[in-house]
Amino acid sequence: MTGSVRSFLAEPLVATLTTLRPDGSPHVVAVRFTWDGDRGTARVLTVAASRSARSTGSAGSPLRAPRRCPTIRGG
């Protein structure tokens, strides 16, 4: 990962997270996240009862959804 990418991810950013609803339709939501460069891990900030949390896994566990797509765009 380049220095410019690390710097970009260190900024407070908003991403979109897309998961699939039980009926197979996409659920797209804006999420805040933090980037842990030492672990190469993005932590999505959300409420445990939200659709995005239920679709991706329980608090503290890795993403378990078979299909998910985070998108982060710079300005």
A tleap script that builds the chain and sets N, CA, C and O, in Angstrom:
source leaprc.protein.ff14SB
mol = sequence {
  NMET THR GLY SER VAL ARG SER PHE LEU ALA
  GLU PRO LEU VAL ALA THR LEU THR THR LEU
  ARG PRO ASP GLY SER PRO HIE VAL VAL ALA
  VAL ARG PHE THR TRP ASP GLY ASP ARG GLY
  THR ALA ARG VAL LEU THR VAL ALA ALA SER
  ARG SER ALA ARG SER THR GLY SER ALA GLY
  SER PRO LEU ARG ALA PRO ARG ARG CYS PRO
  THR ILE ARG GLY CGLY
}
set mol.1.N position { 0.854 -1.162 0.000 }
set mol.1.CA position { 0.000 0.000 0.000 }
set mol.1.C position { 0.907 1.233 0.000 }
set mol.1.O position { 1.859 1.314 0.776 }
set mol.2.N position { 0.607 2.170 -0.859 }
set mol.2.CA position { 1.433 3.367 -0.976 }
set mol.2.C position { 1.179 4.324 0.184 }
set mol.2.O position { 0.162 4.227 0.871 }
set mol.3.N position { 2.095 5.231 0.390 }
set mol.3.CA position { 1.949 6.230 1.440 }
set mol.3.C position { 0.727 7.104 1.244 }
set mol.3.O position { 0.065 7.476 2.213 }
set mol.4.N position { 0.419 7.437 -0.015 }
set mol.4.CA position { -0.756 8.279 -0.265 }
set mol.4.C position { -2.050 7.540 0.073 }
set mol.4.O position { -3.003 8.158 0.548 }
set mol.5.N position { -2.099 6.236 -0.162 }
set mol.5.CA position { -3.284 5.445 0.200 }
set mol.5.C position { -3.403 5.372 1.715 }
set mol.5.O position { -4.500 5.523 2.253 }
set mol.6.N position { -2.294 5.143 2.413 }
set mol.6.CA position { -2.317 5.105 3.885 }
set mol.6.C position { -2.791 6.446 4.447 }
set mol.6.O position { -3.589 6.479 5.384 }
set mol.7.N position { -2.307 7.537 3.884 }
set mol.7.CA position { -2.728 8.870 4.332 }
set mol.7.C position { -4.216 9.084 4.082 }
set mol.7.O position { -4.927 9.620 4.933 }
set mol.8.N position { -4.679 8.663 2.916 }
set mol.8.CA position { -6.097 8.788 2.573 }
set mol.8.C position { -6.959 8.031 3.575 }
set mol.8.O position { -7.953 8.566 4.068 }
set mol.9.N position { -6.582 6.781 3.883 }
set mol.9.CA position { -7.376 5.964 4.799 }
set mol.9.C position { -7.296 6.440 6.247 }
set mol.9.O position { -8.159 6.096 7.055 }
set mol.10.N position { -6.281 7.222 6.586 }
set mol.10.CA position { -6.142 7.746 7.945 }
set mol.10.C position { -7.100 8.906 8.209 }
set mol.10.O position { -7.338 9.263 9.363 }
set mol.11.N position { -7.648 9.494 7.151 }
set mol.11.CA position { -8.588 10.605 7.289 }
set mol.11.C position { -9.958 10.097 7.726 }
set mol.11.O position { -10.295 8.940 7.476 }
set mol.12.N position { -10.757 10.957 8.383 }
set mol.12.CA position { -12.141 10.557 8.703 }
set mol.12.C position { -12.947 10.509 7.402 }
set mol.12.O position { -13.149 11.533 6.750 }
set mol.13.N position { -13.393 9.338 7.044 }
set mol.13.CA position { -14.075 9.135 5.767 }
set mol.13.C position { -15.426 8.464 5.954 }
set mol.13.O position { -15.711 7.866 6.992 }
set mol.14.N position { -16.237 8.577 4.934 }
set mol.14.CA position { -17.505 7.853 4.868 }
set mol.14.C position { -17.397 6.922 3.673 }
set mol.14.O position { -16.899 7.310 2.617 }
set mol.15.N position { -17.860 5.707 3.842 }
set mol.15.CA position { -17.875 4.718 2.764 }
set mol.15.C position { -19.312 4.273 2.550 }
set mol.15.O position { -20.177 4.522 3.389 }
set mol.16.N position { -19.562 3.624 1.440 }
set mol.16.CA position { -20.844 2.939 1.277 }
set mol.16.C position { -20.582 1.455 1.419 }
set mol.16.O position { -19.569 0.940 0.947 }
set mol.17.N position { -21.498 0.782 2.068 }
set mol.17.CA position { -21.402 -0.658 2.249 }
set mol.17.C position { -22.643 -1.281 1.635 }
set mol.17.O position { -23.767 -0.931 1.994 }
set mol.18.N position { -22.435 -2.195 0.718 }
set mol.18.CA position { -23.553 -2.867 0.055 }
set mol.18.C position { -23.579 -4.326 0.478 }
set mol.18.O position { -22.581 -5.036 0.353 }
set mol.19.N position { -24.724 -4.767 0.979 }
set mol.19.CA position { -24.951 -6.168 1.321 }
set mol.19.C position { -26.267 -6.584 0.674 }
set mol.19.O position { -26.978 -5.754 0.108 }
set mol.20.N position { -26.578 -7.844 0.758 }
set mol.20.CA position { -27.835 -8.337 0.195 }
set mol.20.C position { -28.862 -8.561 1.290 }
set mol.20.O position { -28.561 -9.133 2.338 }
set mol.21.N position { -30.083 -8.101 1.031 }
set mol.21.CA position { -31.200 -8.371 1.931 }
set mol.21.C position { -31.594 -9.841 1.780 }
set mol.21.O position { -31.173 -10.510 0.837 }
set mol.22.N position { -32.406 -10.336 2.717 }
set mol.22.CA position { -32.849 -11.738 2.617 }
set mol.22.C position { -33.521 -12.079 1.285 }
set mol.22.O position { -33.449 -13.218 0.825 }
set mol.23.N position { -34.186 -11.076 0.660 }
set mol.23.CA position { -34.845 -11.344 -0.624 }
set mol.23.C position { -33.889 -11.236 -1.811 }
set mol.23.O position { -34.300 -11.420 -2.957 }
set mol.24.N position { -32.602 -10.936 -1.542 }
set mol.24.CA position { -31.604 -10.858 -2.596 }
set mol.24.C position { -31.391 -9.464 -3.165 }
set mol.24.O position { -30.479 -9.265 -3.968 }
set mol.25.N position { -32.208 -8.495 -2.768 }
set mol.25.CA position { -32.038 -7.130 -3.272 }
set mol.25.C position { -30.895 -6.441 -2.515 }
set mol.25.O position { -30.623 -6.777 -1.362 }
set mol.26.N position { -30.230 -5.479 -3.160 }
set mol.26.CA position { -29.102 -4.817 -2.504 }
set mol.26.C position { -29.562 -3.841 -1.424 }
set mol.26.O position { -30.599 -3.190 -1.556 }
set mol.27.N position { -28.786 -3.753 -0.373 }
set mol.27.CA position { -28.994 -2.769 0.688 }
set mol.27.C position { -27.718 -1.940 0.738 }
set mol.27.O position { -26.652 -2.452 1.082 }
set mol.28.N position { -27.827 -0.655 0.393 }
set mol.28.CA position { -26.670 0.236 0.335 }
set mol.28.C position { -26.823 1.284 1.435 }
set mol.28.O position { -27.861 1.937 1.545 }
set mol.29.N position { -25.780 1.438 2.245 }
set mol.29.CA position { -25.846 2.386 3.355 }
set mol.29.C position { -24.498 3.098 3.497 }
set mol.29.O position { -23.441 2.503 3.286 }
set mol.30.N position { -24.556 4.377 3.855 }
set mol.30.CA position { -23.336 5.125 4.159 }
set mol.30.C position { -22.874 4.736 5.557 }
set mol.30.O position { -23.677 4.686 6.489 }
set mol.31.N position { -21.591 4.462 5.703 }
set mol.31.CA position { -21.041 4.076 7.004 }
set mol.31.C position { -19.752 4.846 7.268 }
set mol.31.O position { -19.013 5.186 6.344 }
set mol.32.N position { -19.502 5.108 8.523 }
set mol.32.CA position { -18.208 5.626 8.952 }
set mol.32.C position { -17.327 4.419 9.232 }
set mol.32.O position { -17.830 3.342 9.553 }
set mol.33.N position { -16.028 4.589 9.115 }
set mol.33.CA position { -15.129 3.486 9.416 }
set mol.33.C position { -13.797 4.031 9.892 }
set mol.33.O position { -13.463 5.193 9.660 }
set mol.34.N position { -13.051 3.184 10.553 }
set mol.34.CA position { -11.670 3.506 10.913 }
set mol.34.C position { -10.778 2.465 10.256 }
set mol.34.O position { -11.187 1.322 10.049 }
set mol.35.N position { -9.564 2.865 9.933 }
set mol.35.CA position { -8.609 1.976 9.271 }
set mol.35.C position { -7.467 1.686 10.228 }
set mol.35.O position { -6.836 2.613 10.735 }
set mol.36.N position { -7.194 0.423 10.480 }
set mol.36.CA position { -6.059 -0.014 11.297 }
set mol.36.C position { -4.999 -0.526 10.337 }
set mol.36.O position { -5.044 -1.676 9.900 }
set mol.37.N position { -4.043 0.339 10.013 }
set mol.37.CA position { -3.009 -0.008 9.048 }
set mol.37.C position { -2.104 -1.133 9.516 }
set mol.37.O position { -1.608 -1.909 8.700 }
set mol.38.N position { -1.883 -1.233 10.825 }
set mol.38.CA position { -1.030 -2.305 11.352 }
set mol.38.C position { -1.641 -3.677 11.106 }
set mol.38.O position { -0.925 -4.647 10.855 }
set mol.39.N position { -2.958 -3.756 11.177 }
set mol.39.CA position { -3.650 -5.040 10.978 }
set mol.39.C position { -4.254 -5.175 9.583 }
set mol.39.O position { -4.711 -6.253 9.202 }
set mol.40.N position { -4.255 -4.087 8.829 }
set mol.40.CA position { -4.895 -4.125 7.509 }
set mol.40.C position { -6.389 -4.355 7.626 }
set mol.40.O position { -6.978 -5.096 6.839 }
set mol.41.N position { -7.008 -3.704 8.631 }
set mol.41.CA position { -8.415 -3.948 8.951 }
set mol.41.C position { -9.217 -2.652 8.942 }
set mol.41.O position { -8.800 -1.652 9.528 }
set mol.42.N position { -10.353 -2.672 8.285 }
set mol.42.CA position { -11.304 -1.563 8.359 }
set mol.42.C position { -12.387 -1.949 9.355 }
set mol.42.O position { -12.950 -3.041 9.279 }
set mol.43.N position { -12.675 -1.055 10.284 }
set mol.43.CA position { -13.740 -1.284 11.262 }
set mol.43.C position { -14.913 -0.386 10.906 }
set mol.43.O position { -14.793 0.840 10.911 }
set mol.44.N position { -16.040 -1.000 10.598 }
set mol.44.CA position { -17.241 -0.263 10.231 }
set mol.44.C position { -17.962 0.148 11.513 }
set mol.44.O position { -18.192 -0.676 12.398 }
set mol.45.N position { -18.314 1.431 11.603 }
set mol.45.CA position { -19.020 1.955 12.764 }
set mol.45.C position { -20.509 1.949 12.469 }
set mol.45.O position { -20.976 2.653 11.575 }
set mol.46.N position { -21.245 1.157 13.218 }
set mol.46.CA position { -22.679 1.040 13.012 }
set mol.46.C position { -23.342 0.613 14.312 }
set mol.46.O position { -22.659 0.338 15.299 }
set mol.47.N position { -24.642 0.557 14.317 }
set mol.47.CA position { -25.414 0.130 15.481 }
set mol.47.C position { -25.725 -1.358 15.322 }
set mol.47.O position { -26.080 -1.800 14.230 }
set mol.48.N position { -25.595 -2.128 16.394 }
set mol.48.CA position { -25.754 -3.585 16.332 }
set mol.48.C position { -27.095 -4.012 15.739 }
set mol.48.O position { -27.170 -5.049 15.081 }
set mol.49.N position { -28.146 -3.240 15.958 }
set mol.49.CA position { -29.468 -3.623 15.462 }
set mol.49.C position { -29.716 -3.224 14.006 }
set mol.49.O position { -30.781 -3.516 13.463 }
set mol.50.N position { -28.749 -2.563 13.369 }
set mol.50.CA position { -28.965 -2.093 11.999 }
set mol.50.C position { -28.920 -3.242 10.998 }
set mol.50.O position { -28.350 -4.298 11.272 }
set mol.51.N position { -29.523 -3.024 9.847 }
set mol.51.CA position { -29.517 -4.020 8.768 }
set mol.51.C position { -28.081 -4.332 8.355 }
set mol.51.O position { -27.743 -5.496 8.140 }
set mol.52.N position { -27.224 -3.299 8.240 }
set mol.52.CA position { -25.848 -3.552 7.804 }
set mol.52.C position { -25.096 -4.417 8.811 }
set mol.52.O position { -24.315 -5.279 8.409 }
set mol.53.N position { -25.311 -4.211 10.101 }
set mol.53.CA position { -24.652 -5.055 11.114 }
set mol.53.C position { -25.176 -6.485 11.041 }
set mol.53.O position { -24.398 -7.436 11.112 }
set mol.54.N position { -26.469 -6.640 10.902 }
set mol.54.CA position { -27.045 -7.990 10.819 }
set mol.54.C position { -26.581 -8.711 9.557 }
set mol.54.O position { -26.409 -9.930 9.564 }
set mol.55.N position { -26.380 -7.960 8.474 }
set mol.55.CA position { -25.979 -8.577 7.207 }
set mol.55.C position { -24.516 -8.980 7.178 }
set mol.55.O position { -24.137 -9.875 6.423 }
set mol.56.N position { -23.690 -8.333 7.987 }
set mol.56.CA position { -22.255 -8.584 7.898 }
set mol.56.C position { -21.690 -9.415 9.027 }
set mol.56.O position { -20.591 -9.953 8.885 }
set mol.57.N position { -22.371 -9.543 10.118 }
set mol.57.CA position { -21.866 -10.316 11.254 }
set mol.57.C position { -22.110 -9.583 12.554 }
set mol.57.O position { -22.502 -8.416 12.551 }
set mol.58.N position { -21.881 -10.253 13.652 }
set mol.58.CA position { -22.111 -9.637 14.952 }
set mol.58.C position { -20.942 -8.741 15.330 }
set mol.58.O position { -19.880 -8.804 14.711 }
set mol.59.N position { -21.133 -7.912 16.338 }
set mol.59.CA position { -20.102 -6.977 16.783 }
set mol.59.C position { -18.813 -7.718 17.116 }
set mol.59.O position { -18.827 -8.729 17.818 }
set mol.60.N position { -17.717 -7.208 16.609 }
set mol.60.CA position { -16.415 -7.778 16.914 }
set mol.60.C position { -16.013 -8.965 16.059 }
set mol.60.O position { -14.888 -9.450 16.179 }
set mol.61.N position { -16.899 -9.447 15.202 }
set mol.61.CA position { -16.528 -10.584 14.356 }
set mol.61.C position { -16.311 -10.104 12.927 }
set mol.61.O position { -16.864 -9.080 12.526 }
set mol.62.N position { -15.520 -10.826 12.167 }
set mol.62.CA position { -15.260 -10.405 10.788 }
set mol.62.C position { -16.509 -10.502 9.926 }
set mol.62.O position { -17.476 -11.180 10.274 }
set mol.63.N position { -16.468 -9.818 8.808 }
set mol.63.CA position { -17.596 -9.878 7.870 }
set mol.63.C position { -17.882 -11.320 7.491 }
set mol.63.O position { -16.982 -12.065 7.103 }
set mol.64.N position { -19.144 -11.703 7.607 }
set mol.64.CA position { -19.516 -13.075 7.282 }
set mol.64.C position { -20.451 -13.158 6.087 }
set mol.64.O position { -20.768 -14.250 5.617 }
set mol.65.N position { -20.891 -12.011 5.597 }
set mol.65.CA position { -21.800 -12.035 4.460 }
set mol.65.C position { -21.071 -12.582 3.234 }
set mol.65.O position { -19.947 -12.164 2.957 }
set mol.66.N position { -21.684 -13.503 2.497 }
set mol.66.CA position { -21.008 -14.057 1.326 }
set mol.66.C position { -20.769 -13.012 0.243 }
set mol.66.O position { -19.827 -13.132 -0.541 }
set mol.67.N position { -21.619 -11.988 0.198 }
set mol.67.CA position { -21.446 -10.919 -0.789 }
set mol.67.C position { -21.589 -9.589 -0.080 }
set mol.67.O position { -22.628 -9.291 0.508 }
set mol.68.N position { -20.534 -8.796 -0.143 }
set mol.68.CA position { -20.573 -7.440 0.381 }
set mol.68.C position { -19.575 -6.621 -0.413 }
set mol.68.O position { -18.621 -7.162 -0.970 }
set mol.69.N position { -19.794 -5.323 -0.463 }
set mol.69.CA position { -18.923 -4.477 -1.268 }
set mol.69.C position { -18.784 -3.102 -0.628 }
set mol.69.O position { -19.709 -2.295 -0.711 }
set mol.70.N position { -17.644 -2.815 0.011 }
set mol.70.CA position { -17.425 -1.457 0.499 }
set mol.70.C position { -16.853 -0.580 -0.606 }
set mol.70.O position { -16.066 -1.048 -1.430 }
set mol.71.N position { -17.243 0.681 -0.625 }
set mol.71.CA position { -16.729 1.634 -1.605 }
set mol.71.C position { -16.285 2.886 -0.870 }
set mol.71.O position { -17.050 3.447 -0.084 }
set mol.72.N position { -15.066 3.329 -1.113 }
set mol.72.CA position { -14.527 4.528 -0.500 }
set mol.72.C position { -14.046 5.413 -1.624 }
set mol.72.O position { -13.260 4.980 -2.467 }
set mol.73.N position { -14.516 6.667 -1.645 }
set mol.73.CA position { -14.129 7.575 -2.716 }
set mol.73.C position { -13.471 8.805 -2.123 }
set mol.73.O position { -13.904 9.313 -1.089 }
set mol.74.N position { -12.442 9.274 -2.768 }
set mol.74.CA position { -11.767 10.490 -2.341 }
set mol.74.C position { -12.233 11.683 -3.145 }
set mol.74.O position { -12.725 11.543 -4.265 }
set mol.75.N position { -12.073 12.850 -2.567 }
set mol.75.CA position { -12.514 14.055 -3.242 }
set mol.75.C position { -11.400 14.771 -3.766 }
set mol.75.O position { -11.576 15.826 -4.375 }
savepdb mol mol.pdb
quit
